[in-house]
């Protein structure tokens, strides 16, 4: 019985870790999408300043 309980706890721990990793990756993806949109917006802007 104890072995089954330990295995169940291990699976639950792994599942929790994977869900946390998914959430972190979702946040990173959202950040990169926003950053990319800002960069593209800046490149399209007619008010670009050119550095000499």
C-alpha positions in Angstrom: 0.0 0.0 0.0 2.8 2.5 0.9 4.4 1.9 -2.5 1.2 2.8 -4.3 0.8 5.9 -2.2 4.4 7.0 -2.9 3.9 6.5 -6.6 0.7 8.5 -6.5 2.4 11.3 -4.7 5.3 11.2 -7.2 2.9 11.4 -10.1 1.0 14.3 -8.5 4.3 16.1 -7.9 5.3 15.6 -11.5 2.0 16.8 -12.7 2.2 19.9 -10.6 5.7 20.6 -11.8 4.6 20.2 -15.4 1.6 22.5 -14.9 3.9 25.2 -13.4 6.3 24.8 -16.4 3.4 25.2 -18.8 2.2 28.4 -17.0 5.8 29.8 -17.1 6.1 29.1 -20.8 2.7 30.7 -21.5 3.8 33.8 -19.7 7.1 33.9 -21.6 5.3 33.4 -24.9 2.9 36.2 -24.2 5.8 38.5 -23.2 7.7 37.7 -26.4 4.6 38.3 -28.5 4.0 41.7 -27.0 7.7 42.6 -27.4 7.6 41.5 -31.0 4.5 43.6 -31.6 6.2 46.7 -30.1 9.3 46.2 -32.2 7.2 45.8 -35.4 5.1 48.9 -34.4 8.2 50.9 -33.9 9.6 49.9 -37.3 6.4 50.9 -39.0 6.2 54.3 -37.3 6.8 57.2 -39.6 8.4 59.1 -36.7 11.5 56.9 -36.6 14.6 58.8 -35.7 17.7 57.9 -37.6 21.0 57.7 -35.7 24.0 59.2 -37.3 
